[in-house]
Amino acid sequence: MEIFRWADRLSTISCATPGEGVALVEYLLALCFASETFPSSDREWGAWVAKERALDGVAEWLVGQSAADWDLFHPEHPLGQNGELRQQFDEDGAGPSQLVFERVGDYVQFFDHHHLEHAENHLPAAVAFRAMLTQHVYGLAGRARISGKALGPKLTNLSAGRLQGRIRVVVQGRTVADTLRLNLYPPAGGEAGHFNQSWTTGKNPRRGFKAKPPGRSTSGPADLHSYLGRSVLLRPAPAAEGEPVFVDRVLIGAGELLALDPDRDLDDAVLGTMLNGHRKPLWPSPTRALWREAHALYTAATRETTGLFGRLRHLEFPYEGGGPPCVLWAVGLIANKTVVATWTEGYFPYAPSQGQELCEASRRGSEIAEYVARALERATYAAWKVAYPNPKPTDRKAQMARFDARREFWPAAKEPFMRLLDETARGSDVDLGLRDYAGELRANAEEFLRNRLDAQQQDEKGMLARARAERRFQMDMADAKAPAELREERQR
């Protein structure tokens, strides 16, 4: 409740991971919808944002709720959990680390999970609750460490969470209240839907586990943002009165299956095109940093007429404080089958009045970076051909890696790119910004390539390899196909 009362004074919510932050925003949005605190139209939404409409109505709604309905450890309908798991908890329950993506490791049922049982892995109740919310929306597909004898064999089949496999975009304002207002939206048909307090309460129909059912349609955004993507049950460790409550055992099984409606359940989605031409929401990549896809977000912000980006286009709010009024926070989960690899995220400044300029800056900035990287790749090949005239095919990859400066270039390119976006959002000239940006990227690339070549033997072959690589790179910088900003920088 307090978070809604103080939302206009809180600048942010601190969370352990980007995914946990998104999951918490999802839950807060669900509470807003459940309490009927949402705009009825795009026009009203704009007024809510511009006039900073208070959200204390959510807190008042929560005060009127039964405390039992919000009890994390209620014996029959625990908050956000499936109380039906209680009948097999003693047999299948494990340490609470399996609740945390970064700790659990592989979901496979027969994998060695002895690390989950360590007593020191007990989680504070608040930490366990946030980890549970993250599981609901980002859970990986796989096999659960639970028996299906009691509720049905499909209890062990974990489906991918609603946000797993796609980029979730949250518009961040300057306060928590701004962020919530920016991400609220008018529900289809004006229906908020049913909030999912527990598996065994509420009006939403629950699946069984004897056979895999088809996904159900959402009843509205309160349902969508609070759906129970996992069957979870938490057990509190005994604690003395007044002492913090910890969770010492957890049970996790399959949860809800949703049939998402693209027109109403993907309000924030940025659609991208796959190699086969199929359109789907922008997805996280293990090899391509999220900032390199910034132009996709800005393109959506300038072209979409509906959904989140359609509303943002027509929003007018001042530059109070001297910076862009909001940030597009993009988050994705990268996983190797059933194992979490890492979170990927990006913060992209946005001002509706600079939408076209940001779109141009991000697109051309990305093209410049891609071109410089390809030039480094060609320089690598030129050096390798001289240094290894008769290579074994199996050795080529390792040999070329010695000359490849892209490993240093890509991480270093992020800061100049983000600086370009920030200056553009503040009204700076795009062409001038791109020239400075291109010059910095070219200078960095030359230095990284030089450092790679300096590490080679300084004999005749090494000197020739260096000369060929540097010549190849400089030719690419002056080529007629190079972005104009790189050619201009070379001529200055």
PEMO-V976879 format. One record per pair of residues at least 24 apart in sequence whose C-alpha atoms are under 8 Angstrom apart, sorted by the first residue. I is the first residue (numbers start at 1). J is the second residue. D is the distance in whole Angstrom. If there is no record, write none. Layout:
I,J,D
I,J,D
This chain:
1,58,7
1,59,5
1,60,8
1,62,7
1,63,8
2,59,7
4,55,6
4,56,6
4,58,7
4,59,6
4,177,8
5,55,7
5,56,5
5,59,6
7,55,8
7,175,7
7,176,5
7,177,5
8,54,8
8,175,6
8,176,6
8,177,5
8,178,7
9,175,6
9,176,8
10,175,5
10,176,6
10,177,8
11,174,6
11,175,4
11,176,6
12,174,8
12,175,6
12,176,6
13,176,7
17,343,8
18,331,7
18,343,7
18,344,8
18,345,7
19,134,6
19,138,8
19,331,7
19,332,8
19,333,7
19,343,7
20,130,6
20,131,7
20,133,7
20,134,5
22,134,8
22,168,8
22,170,8
22,331,8
23,130,8
23,133,6
23,134,5
23,137,7
24,130,7
24,133,7
24,134,8
25,180,8
26,225,5
26,226,7
27,133,8
27,225,6
27,226,6
28,180,8
29,180,7
29,183,8
29,184,7
29,222,7
29,225,7
30,195,7
30,221,7
30,222,4
30,223,7
30,224,8
30,225,5
30,226,6
31,58,7
31,195,8
31,222,7
32,58,6
32,222,8
33,192,6
33,193,8
33,221,7
33,222,5
34,192,6
34,193,7
34,194,7
34,195,6
34,222,5
35,61,6
35,62,8
36,192,7
38,184,6
38,185,7
38,186,7
39,184,7
39,185,6
39,186,5
40,185,8
40,186,5
40,187,7
40,190,7
41,185,8
41,186,5
42,185,7
42,186,7
42,311,7
45,181,8
45,184,8
45,185,7
45,186,8
46,311,8
46,315,6
46,316,8
48,181,7
49,178,7
49,181,6
49,182,6
50,316,7
50,317,6
52,177,8
52,178,7
52,181,8
53,181,8
54,177,8
55,177,7
69,197,7
70,197,7
72,129,8
73,234,7
73,235,7
73,236,7
76,200,8
77,198,6
77,199,7
77,200,6
77,201,7
78,198,6
78,233,8
79,197,5
79,198,5
80,133,8
80,196,7
80,197,5
80,198,5
80,199,7
80,228,7
80,232,8
81,197,8
81,198,5
81,199,6
81,228,8
81,231,6
81,232,5
81,233,5
81,234,8
82,198,6
82,199,5
82,200,7
82,231,5
82,232,6
82,233,6
83,198,8
83,199,7
83,200,7
83,233,7
84,200,8
85,231,8
85,232,8
85,233,7
85,251,7
86,233,7
87,150,8
88,150,7
89,251,7
92,145,7
92,146,6
92,147,7
92,251,7
93,146,8
93,249,6
93,250,5
93,251,5
94,249,5
94,250,5
94,251,6
95,119,8
95,121,7
95,122,7
95,248,6
95,249,5
95,250,6
96,121,7
96,122,6
96,123,7
96,128,8
96,247,7
96,248,6
96,249,5
96,250,5
97,121,6
97,122,8
97,123,8
98,250,8
99,128,7
99,131,6
99,132,6
99,135,7
99,250,7
99,252,8
100,131,6
100,132,8
100,135,8
101,131,8
101,135,8
101,340,7
102,340,7
105,339,6
105,340,7
106,338,6
106,339,5
107,142,6
107,143,6
107,144,6
107,145,7
107,338,6
107,339,7
108,142,7
108,143,5
108,144,7
108,145,7
108,338,8
109,143,6
109,144,6
109,145,5
109,146,8
110,145,8
119,248,8
121,248,8
122,246,6
122,247,6
122,248,5
122,249,8
123,246,5
123,247,5
123,248,7
124,244,7
124,245,6
124,246,4
124,247,6
125,236,8
125,244,8
125,245,6
125,246,5
125,247,6
128,247,7
132,232,8
135,161,8
135,229,7
135,230,7
136,161,6
136,227,7
136,228,5
136,229,4
136,230,5
137,161,5
137,162,5
137,163,6
137,164,7
137,227,8
137,228,8
137,229,6
138,162,6
138,163,5
138,164,5
138,333,8
139,164,7
139,229,7
139,230,8
140,164,7
140,337,8
140,338,6
140,339,8
141,337,8
141,338,6
142,338,6
144,252,7
144,253,6
144,254,7
145,252,7
145,253,8
146,251,7
146,252,7
146,253,6
151,208,8
151,209,6
151,210,7
152,208,8
152,209,5
152,210,4
152,211,7
153,209,6
153,210,6
153,211,7
154,209,5
154,210,6
154,211,6
154,212,6
154,254,7
155,209,5
155,210,8
155,253,5
155,254,5
155,255,8
156,253,6
156,254,6
157,253,7
157,254,6
158,230,8
158,253,7
158,254,5
158,255,7
159,254,7
159,255,8
159,257,8
161,229,6
162,229,7
162,258,8
163,332,8
164,332,7
164,333,6
165,283,6
165,284,7
165,332,7
165,333,7
165,334,8
166,281,6
166,282,6
166,283,4
166,284,6
166,332,6
166,333,8
167,269,7
167,270,8
167,281,7
167,282,6
167,283,5
167,284,6
167,330,6
167,331,5
167,332,5
167,333,8
168,268,7
168,269,7
168,330,6
168,331,5
168,332,6
169,268,6
169,269,7
169,328,6
169,329,6
169,330,4
169,331,7
170,268,7
170,328,6
170,329,5
170,330,6
171,326,7
171,327,6
171,328,5
171,329,6
172,326,6
172,327,5
172,328,6
172,329,7
173,325,7
173,326,5
173,327,7
174,325,7
174,326,7
183,308,7
185,308,8
187,220,7
187,221,7
187,264,8
188,220,8
188,264,7
191,219,8
191,220,6
192,219,7
192,220,5
192,221,6
192,222,6
192,223,8
193,218,8
193,219,4
193,220,4
193,221,6
193,222,5
193,223,6
194,219,6
194,220,7
194,222,6
194,223,5
195,222,5
195,223,5
195,226,6
195,227,8
196,222,8
196,223,6
196,226,6
196,227,6
196,228,7
197,226,8
199,228,8
199,231,8
206,256,7
207,256,7
207,257,8
213,257,8
214,257,7
214,259,8
215,256,8
215,257,5
215,258,4
215,259,5
216,257,6
216,258,5
216,259,5
217,258,6
217,259,5
217,260,6
217,261,8
218,258,7
218,259,7
218,260,7
221,265,8
224,265,7
227,256,7
228,255,6
228,256,6
229,254,7
229,255,5
229,256,5
229,257,7
230,254,5
230,255,4
230,256,7
231,255,5
231,256,8
267,307,5
267,308,6
268,307,7
268,308,5
268,309,7
270,296,7
270,297,6
270,300,6
272,296,8
283,332,7
284,332,5
284,333,7
284,334,6
284,344,7
285,334,7
286,334,6
289,344,7
290,330,8
290,344,7
290,345,6
290,346,6
291,346,6
291,414,7
292,366,6
294,348,7
294,362,6
294,363,8
295,359,6
295,360,8
295,362,5
295,363,5
295,366,8
298,355,7
298,356,8
298,358,6
298,359,5
298,362,8
299,359,6
301,355,7
302,355,6
302,356,6
302,359,7
312,352,7
313,352,5
313,355,8
314,352,7
315,352,6
316,352,7
316,353,8
322,426,8
323,425,8
323,426,6
324,349,6
324,350,6
324,351,5
324,422,8
324,425,6
324,426,6
325,349,8
325,350,7
325,351,6
326,350,6
326,351,7
348,418,8
348,421,7
348,422,8
349,421,7
349,422,6
349,425,6
350,425,6
351,425,6
351,426,8
354,424,7
354,425,6
354,427,7
357,424,7
357,425,8
357,430,7
358,421,6
358,424,6
358,425,7
360,430,8
361,420,7
361,421,7
361,424,7
361,430,6
361,434,7
362,417,8
362,421,7
364,434,8
365,417,7
365,434,7
365,437,8
365,438,8
367,483,8
368,438,7
368,483,6
368,486,8
369,413,7
369,438,8
369,441,7
371,482,7
371,483,8
372,441,8
372,442,7
372,445,7
372,477,8
373,406,6
373,409,7
373,410,8
375,472,8
375,473,6
375,476,6
375,477,8
376,404,7
376,405,6
376,406,7
376,445,7
376,449,7
376,473,6
377,404,7
377,405,8
377,406,7
378,469,8
378,472,7
378,473,7
379,468,8
379,469,4
379,470,7
379,471,8
379,472,5
379,473,5
380,404,5
380,405,8
380,469,6
381,469,8
382,465,7
382,468,6
382,469,5
382,472,7
383,465,4
383,466,6
383,468,6
383,469,5
384,465,7
385,465,8
386,461,7
386,464,7
386,465,5
387,461,6
387,462,7
387,465,6
402,452,7
403,449,7
403,452,5
403,453,6
404,449,7
404,452,7
405,445,7
405,448,6
405,449,5
405,452,7
408,448,7
409,444,7
409,445,6
409,448,7
412,444,8
413,441,6
416,440,7
416,441,8
434,485,7
435,485,5
435,486,7
435,488,8
435,489,7
438,485,6
438,486,6
438,489,7
439,485,8
439,486,7
439,489,6
442,486,7
